Amino acid sequence: MNSQGKDRTKFVATMFSRISKRYDLLNTLMTGGRHYSWRKKAIKMLNQNASPHISLDIATGTGDFALELLNTNNKNTVIGIDTSLNMMKIARKKFNGKKLNNNLYFALSDAHNLPFPNDYFAYTTIGFGIRNFIDLKSALKEVNRVLIPEGKLAILEIVKLDEGRFLSKIFPIYFGKVTPWLGSIFAGDREAYSYLPQSVENFISSQELTKTLNSVGFETIATKKIALGTVTIHIAKKTSSI
């Protein structure tokens, strides 16, 4: 990763560390609490096998995807990685408050350089983090590398709406106005919540994400649009090594 990419990674990590204590509250306000059910739906769509396995939650944040993986099968081992230590501290507190096994681990790591061997994880999840990747293809190639053959990836993300849809003109305006206001009122950080709609605007559509996944050794096996198409779940299977 070049110096510009490292600077942006540091900026994003610092920003999320600042808002870590109010991150869950703002997520709940912005989605009407539905982000929890969206993660459950994504995990269900993964269709995990019943035998114990090891999974990786990238950009784990406050740990909701990692915890949901354990809720599905308490015999699983889950590793959550993030670039923000403050976010993972909150994730650890959540985990300590639940009656789950001890097979949940957290580590500071960047998706572009995963510190794991090839063909290691059966499942990988990324919730509301992929649009922050500096180099999308490079990071997805890393995900491909650490997944076992035919291992599965679940992505839950806010995406850019396809051009021509009426909502594609209205949603960016609404999102760009309301999100910074909520961030200013409830998190005291307008800058961080101004970044959020900007990151969505600079991201790609659901169709483009499918094409990108398919270009780096994945086969998209299921997609589901939710929240009027502004959020999508992608389930992809590793079909070849890159």
N, C-alpha and C positions, 0 to 999 in steps of 0.2 A: 504494500500500500504506500502511495507517495505521501509527501509531507502534507499536502492539501487535504488528502483523505484522512490522515491521522488527526489533523486539526479539527475537521468536522466531527469525527468520532468523539474527540474530547469535548467538543461543544455540546453534542447531543447527550453524552454521559453526564456532564456537569448540569445541564438543564434538567434532566430527569431526576438527578439527585436533589436539586432545589425543590422540586414539586412532589417529591416522594411521599410526604406525609398526607398530601391532599389528592394524590393521584387516583386512588380508588373512589373517593367521593366524587371527583369530577367525571370519571368514567360512568358512574352511576347516574349522575345528573344528565350527561349528554346522551346516554342511551336509554334513559328511563329504566335502568336496572337490567336491561336485556342482555348486556354483555356476558353475564353469567350463563344464561341459557344458550347463547351463541357458542360458547366454549363447550358446553355439554353436547350440543348438536355436532360440533366438529369432531369431538372425541368419539361419539357414536358412529359418525360416518367413517372413521378410521377402521372400524370393524376389527379391533384387536383380537388376536387369538387368546385363548384362555390360559395358556401356559405362561409362567413368569418370564419376563423379558426386561430389557433395559431400554429406556427412552431418553431422548434429549429434548429439552424445552429451551429454544433459542430466544434471546431477548425476553427472558422470563419475567422481568419487572418485579411486581409484587407477588408473583408465584401462582396466579390463579390457574393457568394451564397445567403447570406441574402438579398442583394439588388435585386437579380433576383427573389427571392420568392415574394418580394413586387411588383416588376414589373409585375408579373403574375396576382396578384390580390391586388389592392391597399387598399382593406379593411382588408387584413390579418394583424395579429400581429406576429412579428418575434422577437425572442431573439437569439442573437449571443453570443457564449461564446468562450473564448480562455484563454490560460495561459500567453499570451504576451500583456501587456497593450499598448505598443507602436504600435503593429499591429492594435489593436482596435481603437486607436486614429486616425489612418489613415482611418479606416472604417467609423468612425463617420464623418470625414471631407468629405468623398465621399457622405455620406447620406445627409449631410447639403447642398451639392451642387445640389441636385436633388429635383424635385417637387413631393415628395411622402408624404404619411400621416405620422403622428408622432408615429406610432405603431412599431417602431424599437428600441430595447433596447440591450445594450451590458453589459456583466458581466464577471469578472474574474472567471473562473471555470475550473475544470479538468473533463474530460469525465468519469473518474473512480468513481466519487462521485458527481453526478449531484444534485444540490440543488433545485429540483423540486418534486412535489408530483407524486404519481402513476397515470397512465392513464391521462396524462395532454395534450400532444401534438398530433395533427393529423398527422404531417409530421416532419421528421428530415432529415437533410442533413449533409454530411461530405465530404468536398472537399480537397483532397491531404493532409489529416491529419491522416487517420486511421493507416498508417504504423508507426506513431510515438507513438502509444499507447503502454504503458508499458506492459499491460496484455490485449490482444485483446478480449478474451472471457469475462473477467470481465467488460470491457467497453461496449461491445455489450449487455451484460445483463442489464446494467444501461440504455442503450438506449431503450431496450425492456420494462423496468419498466415504463419509463416516457411516452411511446407511448400509445395512446388509443387502445382498441381492434381493430384489422385490420388496425391500423395506419401504415403508410409507411415510409420507410427509403431509401434515395438515397445516394449511395457512389460513388464518382468519385476518382479514384486512379491509380497511376502507380503501376503495378504489375510485379512480376517475371514471365518471359516467361516460358512456359512448356518446359521441357527438350526434346531434339531431334529436335527442330526447329532450323533452320540455324540462325535465328535472335537472338536466345537465347544465342549464342556464341558471336555474333558481337555487339549487343546492349550494354551489360555491359561494354565492352571495350570502345566503343564510348562515352557512357554516363559518364563513369568514368574519361575520359580524357577531354572531352569538357566542362562538367559542372563546374569543379573547375577552369578551365581557364576563363570561362565567369564570374564566381563569383569573381575571382581575379581582372579582368579588370574592370568590371562594378559596382561591389559592394565593392571592396577592402577587400574581406573576403574569402580567399581560403578555410579556415577551414570549414566554414558553407556550402559551396557548394561542399566540399568533403564529408560531412556528407550525402548529398542528395542521391548520387548514392549508398552509403553504406547502407542507410536505405531501398532502393529498393531491393538491393541484399539480405538483411536480412529479407525481407518481404515474402509473400506467393503468389502463383499463383491465377489466377481468379477462377479456379476450387476449390482450397483449401479454398478461401474466401467464396464461395458458401456453401461448406460443414460446415464451421464454423458458418455461419449465420443460417443454418438450424439446427445446434446443440443447439442453444440458443433461440429457440422459434420464429424464422422467417421462412418464406417460400420465397425463391427467385422466383420472378414472371417475371423478365426480366433482361437480361444482354446484353450489347453491347460492342464489342471491337472496339477501335478506335486507331489511331496512330500506325497502323500495329500490333495491339494487345498489345502494351506496356502500354496502358491506357484502363481501363474498367469502365463502368457504371453498377452498380448493383442496382436494385430496389427490395426491400424485404418488405414483409407484416408481421406484428405481428400476429401470429396464436395462441400463447399460452404465458402465463406469466411464468417467471422463478423464 
